[in-house]
């Protein structure tokens, strides 16, 4: 990610400290995105080694969250920021919490690749592909919007979660139909359902991060704001 436009939002007194923290957030975001991408690849290719790699890398995301949170705490104690600077720090703290949870969802997806499936059931794993591509796209757009603290991009990306929800609901109907036709497949299908649910939750986490960006730029909490009202911000 590129932090070229972040500096314009930061008062000069905090440039060095905050830009270091933002670089660490971007590092965490890149790692989270790679985890989700690798987890989806492990599922589509039933790649056990790649799935285990995803599971083994989760500690890096956890460590980054703790480290960034500590940095933000030190900045608050040392600098006593106000107004926009404080909003930025709060947005960062909330963002890394959601990024850590996205990493947890990637773990759930990777675990699906470790299940035993028949050749017919493996075809069901491909049904995750469309949903996975949508989620990866919105995740990358969210990270890009955060990098630039871009209100317009955050607002547009926030609305994209509805597309993920529609794809998720369509996939659920498909999987439920499959289970009714072949009850013996229920244990394997449930794993796919939990994976799809993890992807849907990643979309929700991305929506949260977009709301933090809007909060920083506009100073408004939009967590319970309707889509129509958000257009008028």
Protein Blocks (a to p, Z undefined) as FASTA:
>chain_A
ZZklmmmmpcfklmmmmmmmmmmmmmmmmmmmmmmmmmmmmmmnopaklmmmmmmmmmmm
mmmmmmmmmmmmmmmmmnopghjlmmmmmmmmmmmmmmmmmmmmmmmmmmmmmpccdfkl
mmmmmmmmmmmmmmmmmmmmmmmmmmnopaklmmmmmmmmmmmmmmmmmmmmmmmmmmmm
mmmlmmmmmmmmmmmmmmmmmmmmmmmmmmmmmmmmnopafklgcfklmmmZZ
